[in-house]
Amino acid sequence: MNESIADWEKELQKRNLEGIPLFADSHQMLPYKIIEITRAIIIDKDFKLLMMKGPMPSSPGLQSYLNGLLKANEQHL
């Protein structure tokens, strides 16, 4: 990735993206074996990795997927 953080932030604003965007250069991503950008990673409240290639924020199925995770979590309490 050859973008600067400033360029990346401008692109986020231009696209009006939601979620929690994180910036990492390719060197920082090596331990996680991430080779594709953009990527939505789903992590639970305890920082347990749930999905490495989760639905993107613009995905129509995202809300139902997250609701399913919440419902499953409630059942385990």
VOBA-272656 format. One record per residue: residue in one letter; x, y, z of N, C-alpha, C in turn. Coordinates in steps of 0.1 Angstrom, whole numbers, plus 2048, in hexadecimal, padded with zeros to 3 digits. Each point is the difference from the previous one (the first is absolute). Layout:
<sites>
AXYZXYZXYZ ...
</sites>
This chain:
<sites>
M8087F48007F880C80080980C800 N7FE8097F780980C7FE7F980C804 E7F58008087F980C80480680580D S7FF80D80180380680D7F3800809 I80280280C7F48008097F780B7FC A80580C7FD7F880B7FB7F87FC7F4 D8067FA7F67F97FC7F47F57F6804 W8037F78097F67F68047F4806807 E80380A8097F58068077F78087F6 K8068077F67F88077F67F77F67F9 E8057F57FC7F87F67F97F57FB809 L8027FE80D7F57FC8097F580A800 Q80480D8017F680B8007F98007F3 K8077FF7F57F98007F37F67F57FE R8037F58057F77F47FF7F580080B N80280880A7F680080B7FE7F2806 L80C7F98037FF7F38057FD80080F E7F97F58047FD7FF80F8097F5805 G7FF7FE80D8087F680780C806807 I8097F880480D80580680B7FD7F7 P80480A7F880B7FE7F780D800806 L8097F77FD80D7FF80580A8017F5 F80B80680280B8017F580C7F8804 A8047F87F780D7F88038077FF7F3 D80D8018018087FD7F38027F17FF S8057FC7F48017F27FD8097F980A H80A8078058097F980A7F97FD80D Q7F78088047F87FE80C7F67F47FE M7FC7FE7F47F67F67FD8067F27FE L80D7FF7FE8067F37FE7FD7F580A P80180380D7FD7F580A7F17FB7FF Y7F78087FA7F27FC8007FD7F97F2 K80A7FF7F77FE7FB7F37F58067F8 I7FF80D8027F68087F88078057F3 I7FA7FB7F58068047F37F68087F8 E7F38018057F68077F87FB80C808 I7FE80A7F87FB80D8057F48037F7 T7F58048047FC80380E7FB7F3806 R7FF80080D7FC7F48077F980580D A7F57F98037F980280C8027F4809 I80680280B8037F680A7F780180C I7F97F58037F680080B8077FB80C I80080880B8077FD80C7F580280B D7FF7F780A7F680180A80680980B K7F780280B80480A80A80C7FB808 D8047F380080B7FB80680C7FF7F7 F7FF8067F480B8017F68027F27FA K7F67F78018017F37F97FD8027F1 L8087FB7F87FE8017F17F47F77FC L7F68067FB7F47F97FB8007FD7F1 M80580A7F98007FE7F180B8097FA M8097FA7F880A8087F97FB8077F4 K7F67FB7FA7FA8067F47F2802802 G7FD8098097F28038047F98097F5 P7F38018027F88097F780580E801 M8018077F580480E7FF7F4808806 P80480C8067F58098067F58037F6 S8028007F37F68037F67F87F37FC S8037F58057FA7F37FD7F2800805 P7F67FC7F87F27FF8057FE7F680B G8097F68007FE7F580A80780380D L80780B80280880380C7F880080C Q7F58087FF7F780280C7FB7F2805 S7FB7F87F77FB7F380580B7F7805 Y80C8017FA80B7F880580380480F L80280D80280380580D7F57FD80A N7F38017FC7F57FD8098017F1804 G8047F87F78017F180380B7FE80A L80B8077FF80B7FF8097FC80580E L7F880A8017FB80580C7F77F7807 K7F77FA7F87F67F68058077F4805 A80A7FB7F98087F480480780380D N80580C80180880480C7F680180D E7F48057FE7F680080A7FD7F2805 Q7FF7F77F77FC7F280480B7F9808 H80D8057FF80B7FA80780280780E L7F880A80380180780D7F97F880B 
</sites>
